[in-house]
Amino acid sequence: MKKTKLICLLLTAILLMTGVCGCMNLNFSERQAKLEEMKSYAENKYNMNFDVVDFTFAKDETYRNILRLTDGKIDFYVYNSANRKNSDKIYDDYSRAIISDRVVDFIKSKFNTSSYNIDVYAGILIYGDKSLSYDYAVNTDADNLLKSNKIFDAAIIVKTDKKITEIKDLIFEIYNLICSYSPEHINLEAIQTVGDTADIDKTLKCIIGTYNDDWSSYNCVKSYLKVENFGITSSDELVKEIKYN
C-alpha cells in the first residue's frame, strides 16, 4: 500500500512538473515570437539592423509589450498593445530619439562639454512628432528642429562627477540657450553622481519625454538641481536650489 501511494505521488509530481515546464516553454515561445515580430517591424520600416537592449513582455492585456533597441548610438522603443483588438498595431519612437540625439550633439558642440568632463542627455517631444518622418529627423539640424517646431515637452540633463557649483557657469550657458527656444516647455536638470552609474546611465540614454526624475531614489546621485524658474540672471542664482541626497 505504501509503495502504491509513493508511486502515485511520484506520478502526480511528474505531471505537475510537466505542466509547469510546458507553460514556461509556451510563455518563453510567445515572448520570443513577440520580440522577433517587433524587432522585424523596426528593421523592415527603417531597412536597418538593430540590437536588442531589453524587452518587457506584457503581463496581461492591460499592458504593452515594450522593446528597447539600439542602432549602436541611439536607443529607442518599439511598442505593441497586448490587447487582442490592437495586437496588430506596432509603433516606435525612433524619430523622437534621433531628434533628442541631435539636440544633445548640438549642445555638446556649442559648449565643448568634453573639456568639462560632463555628459548631456535629452528627451524631446515635439507637437505632432508622430508625423515627423525619419528623413526629416535625420536631415534637419537641431537649431532648425527647435526653431521650426513647437516643443510639447523636453528634458535636458547634465550629468557630472564634479560638484554642480563647479560647473555652474556652463549650466548657465546651457540655460540661456534653452531660454532662446521654448523655456516654458523645457526642463533643465543637473545631477552629480558618484560610484557605479550603470543603472542611471541606461535610463538617461533613452529618456524620450518620460523618465523617473526622482533623483533622490538613486544611490549614485549625490546632489541634483532642477531649474523651474526661467527668469534667472546669473549662475549663482541658478544653483541656489541644489538638493543633496
PyMOL commands that set and color helices and strands:
alter all, ss='L'
color gray80, all
select helices_A, chain A and resi 2-46+84-86+94-111+113-116+129-131+134-139+142-148+164-179+183-185+198-204+215-217+235-241
alter helices_A, ss='H'
color red, helices_A
select strands_A, chain A and resi 51-56+64-70+75-81+90-92+118-126+151-160+186-193+221-227+243-244
alter strands_A, ss='S'
color yellow, strands_A
deselect
rebuild
show_as cartoon
